[in-house]
Amino acid sequence: MKTTLALSAVVAAIAVFSQGALAQSASSPTRAEVKAEAKAANKAPQGDAMTKEGGGQPSTKSDTTRDARKATTKAEAKSGQLNATGDAMTKEGKGAPPKTSTTTKEARKATTQADIKSGNMEPKGDAMTKEGGKQKP
């Protein structure tokens, strides 16, 4: 009885595995077929990446010459249509801000001391506190 049960289990296992192997080999393509499909896909056009000339990446070249671009830029600068760029650009869109302050050092010091005395501003860092020259803890 044990032998019959074991043999029937082995036969059933072989039947299950052989059907899976036969089904897999029947539906999967061979290596040569896969390689042929890959070669054909590489040669086929890629849709939007194709240009009018018939292949490769789209051109990044400009249609205008360098001299034509320079002439256009000079004409825009003369007519005032050219906007400032880079560091020359400010929030208002007019030239660079002044590089130096119009207030003297003494005037700034006086304004700061007045603000500290009125309570609008507190001394920062290692400065003395208002309470009789004692250091902050």
Secondary structure as UniProt FT lines:
FT   HELIX           2..27
FT   HELIX           31..43
FT   HELIX           47..49
FT   TURN            52..53
FT   HELIX           66..79
FT   HELIX           86..88
FT   TURN            91..92
FT   HELIX           105..118
FT   TURN            125..126
FT   TURN            130..133
//
